[in-house]
Amino acid sequence: MSLGQKIAPHLPFLRRYARALTGSQGHGDNYVRAALEAIVAAPADFPADVDARVGLYRVFQAIWSSTNDVLASSSGHELDREGIAQARLQTITPLSRQALLLTAMEGFTVSDTAYLIDCSEDDVEALVVDALAEIERQTRTEVLIIEDEPIIAMDLETIVRDLGHSVTGVAVTRDEAVALAHAQRPGLVLADIQLADDSSGIDAVKDILAEFSVPVIFITAFPERLLTGERPEPTFLITKPFQRSTVKAAISQALFFDVATVEA
């Protein structure tokens, strides 16, 4: 099996990580593209002593840590969001965010994460604790949940409240979601893709975003469909079935980059 075949299945999830890390689909996908270009340019340098997924993320980490600049031009709004986020949580280093996302969202072990960010396992555990504590302390908002499965909706609501946020409502259809958003403007939306009446959570979010800007986290059992890098796609994505820690990390990171929350 060629190197390309080995890493191809892991690319959608690397895009998920990169988007969550940068707070932007465009920025994240650019970093992934740069990592792939580095692999193509020097395939012999690809880590051969680890799993292909770990090796792929290791190359990405080298690209991420080697530059502080965005790899391609983007709108001033996106640049402002990154700058605001960095200023807002100066006590949270980029390394802390990486450790949190790699373990909680990407599911890497502490050992693999230590290898990826080049530190000790004890350091990884400390970084994750510090990142969660500081992010959760500084971000509080009202959350709209769009989910038609009652058990999942209840679980999401519990996670949201445990983080100190409030829930504006739980919608099970597109129309209900839009109505709830209009009735009480949320600071964050958690949206399932497929809803009870065969309507789409994506369409519901589009309707909401047409009225005002709000960070959105999509929840789906088929993440690969929304992580192709070929069209406008979600910046934040949670895979079903999810772990509570994954949802907490995604919520914290989405709010981390939210301009409205920063300015409030």
C-alpha positions in Angstrom: 0.0 0.0 0.0 1.3 3.4 -1.0 1.8 6.2 1.5 -1.0 8.1 -0.1 -3.4 5.2 0.4 -2.3 4.9 4.0 -3.0 8.5 5.0 -6.0 9.2 2.8 -8.6 7.8 5.3 -7.3 10.1 7.9 -7.4 13.4 6.0 -11.1 14.3 6.8 -10.3 14.1 10.5 -7.1 16.1 10.1 -9.2 18.8 8.5 -11.6 18.7 11.5 -8.6 19.2 13.9 -7.1 21.9 11.8 -10.3 23.8 11.5 -11.0 23.6 15.2 -7.4 24.7 16.0 -7.6 27.7 13.7 -11.3 28.6 14.0 -11.6 28.7 10.3 -12.3 26.2 7.5 -10.1 28.1 5.1 -7.2 28.5 7.5 -7.4 24.9 8.7 -7.6 23.4 5.2 -4.6 25.6 4.1 -2.5 24.1 6.9 -3.6 20.6 5.9 -2.7 21.3 2.3 0.7 22.5 3.4 1.3 19.3 5.3 0.4 17.2 2.3 2.7 19.3 0.1 5.5 18.6 2.6 4.8 14.9 2.4 4.8 14.9 -1.4 8.0 16.9 -1.5 9.9 14.6 1.0 8.1 11.2 1.4 11.2 9.7 2.9 10.9 12.1 5.8 7.4 10.8 6.7 7.6 9.1 10.2 8.0 5.4 9.4 8.1 4.1 13.0 4.5 5.1 13.9 1.0 4.5 12.7 0.1 6.4 9.5 -2.5 8.5 11.3 0.0 9.5 14.0 2.6 10.2 11.3 0.2 12.4 9.4 -0.7 14.5 12.4 3.1 14.7 13.3 3.8 16.3 9.9 0.9 18.7 10.4 2.2 19.7 13.9 5.5 20.5 12.4 3.9 22.8 9.9 1.7 24.4 12.5 4.5 25.1 15.0 6.9 26.4 12.3 4.8 29.4 11.4 2.7 32.1 13.0 1.2 33.3 9.7 -1.8 32.2 7.8 -0.7 30.2 4.8 -3.1 31.8 2.4 -5.0 35.0 2.0 -8.4 35.2 3.7 -11.0 37.8 4.7 -10.2 40.5 7.2 -13.0 39.1 9.4 -11.3 35.8 9.7 -8.0 37.4 10.6 -9.7 39.5 13.2 -11.3 36.5 14.8 -7.9 34.8 15.1 -6.3 37.9 16.5 -9.2 38.5 19.0 -9.1 34.9 20.2 -5.3 35.0 20.8 -5.7 38.3 22.7 -8.6 37.1 24.7 -7.0 34.1 26.3 -3.3 35.0 26.5 -2.9 32.6 29.4 -3.9 29.7 27.1 -0.9 28.9 24.9 -1.4 27.3 21.5 0.2 24.2 22.9 -2.6 23.9 25.5 -5.3 24.1 22.8 -3.5 21.5 20.7 -3.3 19.1 23.6 -6.9 19.5 24.4 -8.1 19.0 20.8 -5.8 16.1 20.1 -7.0 14.1 23.2 -10.6 15.2 23.6 -11.7 15.6 19.9 -9.3 13.5 17.9 -9.1 10.7 20.5 -5.3 10.4 20.6 -3.8 8.8 23.8 -1.8 10.9 26.1 1.3 9.0 24.9 0.5 9.8 21.2 -0.2 13.4 22.0 3.1 13.7 23.8 4.8 12.5 20.7 2.8 14.8 18.4 3.5 18.0 20.3 7.0 16.9 21.5 6.6 17.0 25.3 6.2 14.6 28.2 3.0 12.7 29.1 2.8 14.6 32.4 3.0 17.9 30.4 0.1 16.8 28.2 -2.1 16.1 31.1 -1.3 19.4 32.7 -1.8 21.3 29.5 -5.3 19.7 29.0 -6.3 20.6 32.6 -5.1 24.1 32.2 -6.8 24.7 28.9 -10.2 23.4 30.0 -10.1 25.3 33.2 -9.3 28.6 31.7 -11.5 28.3 28.6 -14.5 27.1 30.6 -14.0 29.9 33.1 -14.0 32.7 30.5 -16.8 31.6 28.1 -20.5 31.6 29.2 -23.3 31.9 26.8 -26.8 30.7 25.8 -27.0 27.6 23.6 -29.7 26.4 21.1 -29.7 22.7 20.6 -31.1 21.3 17.3 -31.5 17.5 17.8 -34.4 15.2 17.2 -33.2 12.3 19.3 -34.5 12.9 22.9 -31.7 10.9 24.7 -29.0 12.7 22.7 -30.7 16.1 23.2 -30.8 15.5 27.0 -27.2 14.5 27.1 -26.2 17.6 25.2 -28.3 19.8 27.5 -26.6 18.3 30.5 -23.1 18.8 29.0 -24.0 22.4 28.2 -25.3 23.2 31.7 -22.3 21.4 33.3 -20.1 23.9 31.4 -22.0 26.8 33.0 -24.0 27.7 29.9 -27.7 28.0 29.7 -30.0 26.4 27.1 -32.5 28.6 25.1 -34.4 25.6 23.8 -34.3 22.2 22.0 -35.6 22.1 18.5 -36.4 18.9 16.6 -37.3 20.5 13.2 -35.9 23.2 10.9 -38.9 25.5 11.4 -38.8 25.0 15.2 -35.1 25.8 15.3 -35.5 29.0 13.4 -38.4 30.1 15.5 -36.5 29.4 18.7 -33.5 31.3 17.4 -35.7 34.3 16.6 -37.4 34.2 20.0 -34.2 34.2 21.9 -30.9 34.8 20.1 -28.4 32.1 21.1 -24.7 32.6 21.5 -24.0 29.1 20.2 -25.8 26.5 18.2 -25.4 22.7 18.4 -27.0 21.2 15.3 -27.7 17.6 14.2 -27.7 17.1 10.5 -30.8 15.0 10.0 -33.9 16.1 11.8 -37.3 14.6 12.8 -39.4 15.7 9.8 -36.6 14.9 7.3 -35.6 18.5 7.3 -31.9 19.4 7.6 -30.0 20.9 10.4 -27.7 22.5 7.9 -30.7 24.3 6.3 -31.9 25.4 9.7 -28.5 26.9 10.5 -28.4 28.6 7.1 -31.7 30.3 7.9 -30.4 31.4 11.3 -27.1 32.7 10.0 -29.0 34.7 7.4 -30.4 36.7 10.3 -27.4 37.0 12.6 -23.9 35.6 13.2 -23.5 32.8 15.7 -20.9 30.0 16.1 -22.2 26.6 15.1 -21.1 23.0 15.9 -22.6 20.3 13.7 -23.2 16.8 15.0 -23.2 13.9 12.5 -22.7 10.2 12.2 -21.0 10.7 8.8 -18.3 13.4 9.3 -16.4 12.5 6.1 -19.3 14.0 4.1 -18.6 17.4 5.6 -14.8 17.3 5.7 -13.9 17.0 2.0 -12.3 20.4 1.7 -14.0 21.0 -1.6 -16.8 23.4 -0.6 -18.0 25.6 2.2 -18.1 23.2 5.2 -18.4 23.4 9.0 -15.5 24.7 11.0 -16.6 22.7 14.1 -17.9 19.1 13.8 -18.6 16.4 16.3 -19.0 12.7 15.3 -21.8 10.5 16.6 -21.5 8.6 18.9 -19.7 11.3 20.8 -17.8 11.4 24.1 -18.8 14.1 26.6 -15.2 15.4 26.6 -15.4 15.8 22.8 -18.5 18.0 23.1 -16.9 20.1 25.9 -13.7 20.6 23.8 -15.7 21.6 20.7 -17.9 24.1 22.6 -14.9 25.6 24.4 -13.1 26.0 21.1 -16.0 27.4 19.1 -16.6 30.1 21.8 -12.9 30.8 21.9 -13.1 32.1 18.4 -16.4 33.9 18.7 -16.2 37.6 18.1 -19.5 38.4 19.8 -18.5 36.5 23.0 -15.2 38.3 23.1 -16.7 41.7 22.8 -19.5 41.1 25.3 
